[in-house]
Every structure is written in C-alpha cells, then in structure tokens.
Amino acid sequence: MRVIIFSIALIFLIFSQTRPVFAHCPLCVAGAGAGLTLSRFLGIDDSITGIWLGAFIGALAFWTQRILGQRNNFFLARGVGILIYILFFVLTVLSFYRFNLVVRHGDIFGFDKLTFGMVLGGVVFYFVDLLNTYLRRKNGKALFPYQSVVLSLGSIIFASILVYILINYFI
C-alpha cells in the first residue's frame, strides 16, 4: 500500500507544473525557528527567546500576506500586512497566557520577559523588512547576495545581544 501511495505521489510531482514560491524569506524563517528551538534547549532567558519567537511570528505573518496575494500592491500590502502582523501577535500572546506558557519570574519595563522579547523581536523584524524593501526599491536590486537574510538574522542577533547586556548588567 505504501508503494502505491509513494508511486502516485511521485507521478504527481513529476507531471505537475511548478509554481514559484512566494515566501518572505525561507532561510530567515528557518534561522528564527532554529534559534528559537536552540534557545529553549539551552535554557536561555525568556526575553531573548521571545525576540526569536517575535521574528518567527513576523515571518509567518509575511507568508500569510503572500498567500493572500497582498504583497504585490505596496500600499494595500502595508495596511493589510500590519493588520495580519498584529493579529498573529495578539493571538499568540493570548494563547500563551491562556495555556500558562508564560512564566512570570521577572519583568522588563512592566512586561513579562517573554512578551517583552516577542514585541521587541516583532518590531525589529518588521522595521528591518521595511528597510530591506526600501533598499531593494531604491537600487532596483539587492545590494549584496542574501541581503534579506543578513539583515533579518543580523538584526535579531544584534537585538538578542543588546537584551542580554540589558538584563545582565542594567536590570
């Protein structure tokens, strides 16, 4: 039975027409997901884990926006994109509180550490995407290979280092 299912799937893949994938940045999403998983395994502070989770949610919101076909029209895309972005964040934070996934063992600026990190990571990821879009439109192309990956992951790593310094030396 498995051979039949595999054969049908293989024939379907061979003869089907391929379409381009309209993802935000698959490497960014994979990097954010890997960083999030690694941070949980290593016991890294929730504020830093939240930064990676915020970026991951942001990338998923961009993917959803692409699936809905809203990324091609710049002005419509920004309005719908912000609503999708906020909706993803609100639903994630509410579900974390609903199922007691937020551990309250300290706060930063009045927010629990995970929520603070998620908001910071989401805001950084969104503004870096705006910067990347601006640079691509201004120059007509990327300035260097893998520009969006370098900018996205670099900004999240930089934000993680800043929060690490903040929680270990100032708070």
Backbone as CSV, one residue per row, in Angstrom:
resi,resn,N_x,N_y,N_z,CA_x,CA_y,CA_z,C_x,C_y,C_z
1,MET,0.827,-1.198,0.000,0.000,0.000,0.000,0.868,1.257,0.000
2,ARG,1.969,1.233,0.777,2.860,2.388,0.823,3.513,2.634,-0.530
3,VAL,3.824,1.566,-1.226,4.449,1.687,-2.542,3.493,2.351,-3.521
4,ILE,2.225,2.019,-3.450,1.231,2.616,-4.344,1.088,4.110,-4.055
5,ILE,0.986,4.471,-2.786,0.855,5.881,-2.412,2.098,6.659,-2.826
6,PHE,3.272,6.083,-2.586,4.512,6.730,-2.977,4.587,6.900,-4.494
7,SER,4.168,5.887,-5.235,4.202,5.952,-6.709,3.267,7.024,-7.238
8,ILE,2.075,7.103,-6.675,1.117,8.130,-7.098,1.663,9.515,-6.791
9,ALA,2.244,9.693,-5.608,2.813,10.989,-5.247,3.975,11.351,-6.153
10,LEU,4.797,10.392,-6.472,5.938,10.633,-7.352,5.479,11.014,-8.763
11,ILE,4.488,10.330,-9.283,3.957,10.650,-10.614,3.340,12.048,-10.613
12,PHE,2.617,12.367,-9.546,2.027,13.699,-9.428,3.103,14.771,-9.424
13,LEU,4.182,14.560,-8.682,5.254,15.548,-8.619,5.984,15.699,-9.943
14,ILE,6.154,14.597,-10.640,6.870,14.649,-11.912,6.072,15.393,-12.973
15,PHE,4.768,15.160,-13.058,3.963,15.728,-14.125,3.227,17.012,-13.758
16,SER,3.311,17.435,-12.530,2.620,18.669,-12.158,3.472,19.872,-12.543
17,GLN,2.790,20.971,-12.808,3.505,22.198,-13.135,3.964,22.849,-11.844
18,THR,5.170,23.330,-11.870,5.684,24.010,-10.684,5.332,25.483,-10.761
19,ARG,5.099,26.031,-9.615,4.828,27.456,-9.498,5.891,28.059,-8.601
20,PRO,6.189,29.323,-8.775,7.182,29.941,-7.882,6.620,30.049,-6.466
21,VAL,7.487,29.914,-5.506,7.101,30.029,-4.106,7.231,31.484,-3.712
22,PHE,6.203,32.024,-3.113,6.212,33.416,-2.689,6.363,33.499,-1.177
23,ALA,7.482,33.083,-0.696,7.752,33.142,0.737,8.464,34.440,1.056
24,HIS,8.355,34.864,2.286,9.077,36.068,2.702,10.563,35.816,2.601
25,CYS,11.048,34.878,3.325,12.453,34.507,3.278,12.585,33.178,4.007
26,PRO,12.589,32.083,3.297,12.625,30.773,3.948,13.829,30.579,4.860
27,LEU,14.976,31.129,4.472,16.150,30.991,5.328,15.997,31.779,6.621
28,CYS,15.322,32.920,6.551,15.086,33.705,7.769,14.159,32.956,8.719
29,VAL,13.115,32.374,8.163,12.177,31.619,8.989,12.873,30.402,9.599
30,ALA,13.658,29.710,8.791,14.380,28.545,9.312,15.383,28.968,10.382
31,GLY,16.066,30.078,10.154,17.019,30.571,11.145,16.349,30.978,12.443
32,ALA,15.220,31.670,12.327,14.492,32.071,13.530,13.949,30.857,14.275
33,GLY,13.411,29.897,13.541,12.915,28.670,14.181,14.022,27.875,14.842
34,ALA,15.171,27.790,14.177,16.307,27.064,14.754,16.826,27.785,15.991
35,GLY,16.916,29.099,15.920,17.359,29.873,17.079,16.402,29.754,18.245
36,LEU,15.120,29.741,17.953,14.106,29.586,18.995,14.211,28.229,19.669
37,THR,14.335,27.189,18.877,14.465,25.840,19.417,15.742,25.702,20.232
38,LEU,16.832,26.209,19.713,18.116,26.127,20.398,18.080,26.883,21.718
39,SER,17.436,28.038,21.736,17.378,28.824,22.971,16.598,28.116,24.069
40,ARG,15.554,27.405,23.710,14.791,26.652,24.703,15.602,25.491,25.254
41,PHE,16.333,24.796,24.370,17.166,23.673,24.805,18.296,24.135,25.720
42,LEU,18.861,25.292,25.446,19.992,25.783,26.227,19.582,26.534,27.486
43,GLY,18.288,26.765,27.667,17.812,27.455,28.860,18.082,28.954,28.836
44,ILE,18.085,29.527,27.666,18.337,30.959,27.520,17.141,31.737,28.063
45,ASP,17.405,32.905,28.576,16.381,33.754,29.189,15.183,33.950,28.254
46,ASP,13.998,34.036,28.839,12.762,34.167,28.062,12.711,35.433,27.219
47,SER,13.368,36.493,27.652,13.326,37.725,26.864,14.063,37.537,25.533
48,ILE,15.153,36.809,25.549,15.888,36.555,24.318,15.143,35.538,23.451
49,THR,14.586,34.526,24.078,13.766,33.568,23.338,12.578,34.272,22.692
50,GLY,12.003,35.221,23.403,10.882,35.984,22.866,11.248,36.793,21.635
51,ILE,12.477,37.286,21.571,12.920,38.028,20.387,12.859,37.126,19.163
52,TRP,13.366,35.915,19.291,13.355,34.968,18.175,11.934,34.532,17.850
53,LEU,11.105,34.363,18.865,9.710,33.993,18.634,8.965,35.119,17.922
54,GLY,9.227,36.362,18.312,8.610,37.508,17.648,8.991,37.586,16.183
55,ALA,10.259,37.326,15.880,10.701,37.321,14.479,10.064,36.171,13.711
56,PHE,9.937,35.037,14.350,9.318,33.868,13.720,7.848,34.145,13.396
57,ILE,7.139,34.738,14.335,5.735,35.088,14.107,5.629,36.126,12.990
58,GLY,6.554,37.074,12.967,6.559,38.079,11.902,6.752,37.455,10.536
59,ALA,7.665,36.512,10.435,7.890,35.844,9.152,6.656,35.050,8.733
60,LEU,6.006,34.408,9.683,4.767,33.682,9.364,3.669,34.638,8.920
61,ALA,3.618,35.816,9.505,2.638,36.821,9.075,2.925,37.282,7.651
62,PHE,4.205,37.453,7.309,4.550,37.821,5.935,4.170,36.712,4.965
63,TRP,4.389,35.479,5.353,3.999,34.352,4.494,2.492,34.363,4.263
64,THR,1.731,34.586,5.318,0.278,34.616,5.188,-0.134,35.744,4.254
65,GLN,0.528,36.872,4.369,0.226,38.003,3.498,0.510,37.643,2.041
66,ARG,1.576,36.935,1.792,1.890,36.498,0.420,0.844,35.520,-0.093
67,ILE,0.426,34.595,0.758,-0.587,33.617,0.355,-1.886,34.331,-0.020
68,LEU,-2.224,35.370,0.719,-3.431,36.135,0.418,-3.258,37.035,-0.800
69,GLY,-2.028,37.127,-1.314,-1.779,37.902,-2.523,-1.702,39.386,-2.300
70,GLN,-1.391,39.800,-1.099,-1.394,41.219,-0.794,-0.023,41.867,-0.868
71,ARG,1.053,41.122,-1.138,2.396,41.696,-1.102,2.741,42.482,-2.369
72,ASN,2.046,42.302,-3.465,2.430,42.942,-4.712,2.005,44.409,-4.778
73,ASN,0.903,44.753,-4.189,0.460,46.136,-4.144,1.030,46.761,-2.871
74,PHE,1.997,47.670,-2.999,2.749,48.166,-1.859,1.864,48.841,-0.818
75,PHE,0.975,49.755,-1.218,0.171,50.493,-0.242,-0.881,49.604,0.404
76,LEU,-1.547,48.791,-0.377,-2.507,47.855,0.180,-1.800,46.841,1.060
77,ALA,-0.606,46.440,0.650,0.154,45.438,1.392,0.507,45.940,2.780
78,ARG,0.895,47.179,2.913,1.286,47.696,4.227,0.090,47.726,5.174
79,GLY,-1.077,48.141,4.706,-2.249,48.175,5.572,-2.693,46.792,5.991
80,VAL,-2.834,45.898,5.039,-3.240,44.525,5.338,-2.142,43.816,6.110
81,GLY,-0.892,44.074,5.734,0.238,43.433,6.400,0.314,43.775,7.874
82,ILE,0.090,45.025,8.208,0.127,45.433,9.617,-0.997,44.760,10.385
83,LEU,-2.189,44.685,9.788,-3.299,44.015,10.467,-3.016,42.526,10.688
84,ILE,-2.471,41.863,9.679,-2.125,40.442,9.820,-1.047,40.274,10.884
85,TYR,-0.056,41.140,10.857,1.050,41.102,11.820,0.525,41.234,13.245
86,ILE,-0.305,42.242,13.471,-0.858,42.472,14.806,-1.759,41.320,15.230
87,LEU,-2.567,40.813,14.308,-3.448,39.690,14.614,-2.646,38.463,15.049
88,PHE,-1.578,38.131,14.330,-0.740,36.997,14.701,-0.148,37.179,16.090
89,PHE,0.339,38.399,16.384,0.939,38.646,17.695,-0.085,38.546,18.813
90,VAL,-1.220,39.181,18.632,-2.253,39.164,19.672,-2.720,37.737,19.935
91,LEU,-2.986,36.985,18.878,-3.435,35.607,19.068,-2.371,34.740,19.732
92,THR,-1.112,34.952,19.394,-0.047,34.169,20.017,0.097,34.512,21.491
93,VAL,0.132,35.794,21.811,0.286,36.199,23.210,-0.914,35.737,24.036
94,LEU,-2.118,35.905,23.498,-3.310,35.459,24.232,-3.293,33.947,24.456
95,SER,-2.876,33.198,23.452,-2.835,31.746,23.635,-1.747,31.351,24.621
96,PHE,-0.636,32.064,24.658,0.412,31.769,25.640,-0.103,31.996,27.061
97,TYR,-0.829,33.093,27.266,-1.397,33.343,28.593,-2.509,32.355,28.914
98,ARG,-3.308,32.033,27.936,-4.440,31.115,28.147,-3.970,29.738,28.596
99,PHE,-2.873,29.248,28.013,-2.380,27.910,28.338,-1.192,27.945,29.293
100,ASN,-1.021,29.068,29.996,0.013,29.229,31.020,1.416,28.892,30.523
101,LEU,1.754,29.333,29.347,3.093,29.122,28.802,4.041,30.252,29.169
102,VAL,3.505,31.333,29.729,4.327,32.458,30.141,4.677,32.276,31.601
103,VAL,5.980,32.159,31.863,6.459,32.006,33.229,6.748,33.398,33.771
104,ARG,6.159,33.716,34.895,6.325,35.054,35.449,7.406,35.025,36.520
105,HIS,8.620,35.188,36.071,9.740,35.170,37.009,10.557,36.455,36.912
106,GLY,9.956,37.470,36.458,10.616,38.756,36.316,9.986,39.515,35.175
107,ASP,10.196,40.808,35.180,9.642,41.590,34.090,10.655,42.628,33.632
108,ILE,10.407,43.125,32.440,11.226,44.182,31.855,10.279,45.283,31.415
109,PHE,10.451,46.456,31.990,9.606,47.614,31.689,8.120,47.301,31.858
110,GLY,7.762,46.505,32.841,6.374,46.189,33.134,5.789,45.018,32.374
111,PHE,6.519,44.449,31.438,6.069,43.279,30.688,6.813,42.053,31.214
112,ASP,6.145,40.893,31.163,6.902,39.686,31.472,7.936,39.501,30.371
113,LYS,8.983,38.764,30.680,10.139,38.687,29.787,9.800,38.141,28.403
114,LEU,8.972,37.119,28.321,8.655,36.526,27.025,7.873,37.499,26.146
115,THR,6.885,38.166,26.723,6.089,39.124,25.958,6.947,40.307,25.511
116,PHE,7.800,40.797,26.395,8.709,41.889,26.029,9.581,41.484,24.842
117,GLY,10.155,40.302,24.910,11.003,39.817,23.831,10.238,39.647,22.532
118,MET,9.012,39.124,22.618,8.211,38.931,21.410,7.899,40.261,20.736
119,VAL,7.518,41.249,21.524,7.197,42.558,20.954,8.455,43.189,20.348
120,LEU,9.560,43.130,21.084,10.805,43.695,20.564,11.246,42.977,19.285
121,GLY,11.226,41.665,19.279,11.622,40.903,18.099,10.716,41.179,16.912
122,GLY,9.418,41.276,17.163,8.477,41.570,16.083,8.661,42.949,15.501
123,VAL,8.879,43.933,16.364,9.077,45.308,15.899,10.384,45.413,15.107
124,VAL,11.455,44.822,15.631,12.743,44.857,14.931,12.622,44.166,13.574
125,PHE,11.999,42.997,13.547,11.853,42.245,12.304,11.034,43.024,11.279
126,TYR,9.960,43.687,11.726,9.113,44.455,10.815,9.871,45.645,10.229
127,PHE,10.578,46.391,11.075,11.292,47.564,10.573,12.479,47.181,9.694
128,VAL,13.107,46.058,9.974,14.183,45.592,9.098,13.609,45.181,7.746
129,ASP,12.406,44.608,7.727,11.765,44.286,6.453,11.440,45.562,5.678
130,LEU,10.991,46.603,6.371,10.757,47.888,5.696,12.059,48.444,5.120
131,LEU,13.138,48.360,5.901,14.436,48.824,5.422,14.893,48.018,4.209
132,ASN,14.746,46.714,4.265,15.139,45.860,3.152,14.320,46.178,1.897
133,THR,13.016,46.358,2.062,12.151,46.711,0.930,12.560,48.061,0.341
134,TYR,12.840,49.022,1.210,13.272,50.339,0.757,14.576,50.251,-0.038
135,LEU,15.552,49.502,0.478,16.840,49.365,-0.208,16.693,48.682,-1.562
136,ARG,15.840,47.672,-1.624,15.634,46.973,-2.893,14.940,47.872,-3.918
137,ARG,13.944,48.641,-3.475,13.227,49.527,-4.405,14.114,50.682,-4.864
138,LYS,14.917,51.211,-3.958,15.781,52.339,-4.293,16.847,51.933,-5.308
139,ASN,17.436,50.768,-5.137,18.523,50.325,-6.005,18.063,49.422,-7.140
140,GLY,16.837,48.979,-7.093,16.329,48.088,-8.130,16.771,46.644,-7.966
141,LYS,17.572,46.381,-6.967,18.048,45.024,-6.693,18.669,45.016,-5.292
142,ALA,19.034,43.835,-4.844,19.710,43.711,-3.554,21.124,44.267,-3.664
143,LEU,21.621,44.840,-2.611,22.963,45.400,-2.616,24.041,44.315,-2.587
144,PHE,23.708,43.179,-1.980,24.647,42.066,-1.898,23.849,40.775,-1.811
145,PRO,24.470,39.643,-2.134,23.735,38.370,-2.081,23.213,38.081,-0.661
146,TYR,22.030,37.541,-0.604,21.378,37.182,0.662,21.188,38.392,1.577
147,GLN,20.896,39.516,0.995,20.711,40.747,1.760,19.621,40.611,2.809
148,SER,18.478,40.066,2.427,17.378,39.965,3.387,17.719,39.014,4.526
149,VAL,18.453,37.949,4.241,18.852,37.011,5.291,19.813,37.682,6.258
150,VAL,20.803,38.365,5.702,21.802,39.024,6.545,21.158,40.107,7.405
151,LEU,20.296,40.923,6.798,19.648,41.984,7.563,18.707,41.425,8.633
152,SER,17.898,40.440,8.271,16.931,39.894,9.217,17.610,39.173,10.377
153,LEU,18.432,38.196,10.059,19.103,37.449,11.133,20.090,38.317,11.895
154,GLY,20.774,39.198,11.190,21.712,40.094,11.867,21.022,40.996,12.873
155,SER,19.865,41.520,12.496,19.141,42.408,13.422,18.617,41.642,14.635
156,ILE,18.178,40.415,14.436,17.672,39.613,15.560,18.823,39.219,16.490
157,ILE,19.957,38.869,15.919,21.134,38.548,16.738,21.586,39.789,17.508
158,PHE,21.609,40.937,16.841,22.003,42.184,17.496,21.040,42.532,18.640
159,ALA,19.740,42.397,18.397,18.753,42.667,19.449,18.925,41.692,20.617
160,SER,19.231,40.435,20.316,19.448,39.448,21.384,20.645,39.821,22.239
161,ILE,21.719,40.263,21.608,22.912,40.672,22.358,22.609,41.896,23.219
162,LEU,21.876,42.864,22.664,21.511,44.053,23.439,20.652,43.706,24.651
163,VAL,19.684,42.820,24.472,18.829,42.429,25.597,19.629,41.639,26.624
164,TYR,20.544,40.803,26.159,21.413,40.067,27.082,22.207,41.035,27.959
165,ILE,22.783,42.057,27.336,23.526,43.067,28.093,22.597,43.814,29.031
166,LEU,21.406,44.148,28.562,20.429,44.869,29.379,20.047,44.074,30.624
167,ILE,19.701,42.789,30.457,19.218,42.028,31.618,20.349,41.581,32.558
168,ASN,21.561,41.490,32.051,22.657,41.039,32.906,23.437,42.168,33.562
169,TYR,23.387,43.361,32.999,24.209,44.438,33.541,23.434,45.673,33.996
170,PHE,22.187,45.819,33.548,21.450,47.041,33.906,20.161,46.786,34.673
171,ILE,19.568,45.611,34.539,18.302,45.342,35.248,18.557,44.355,36.361
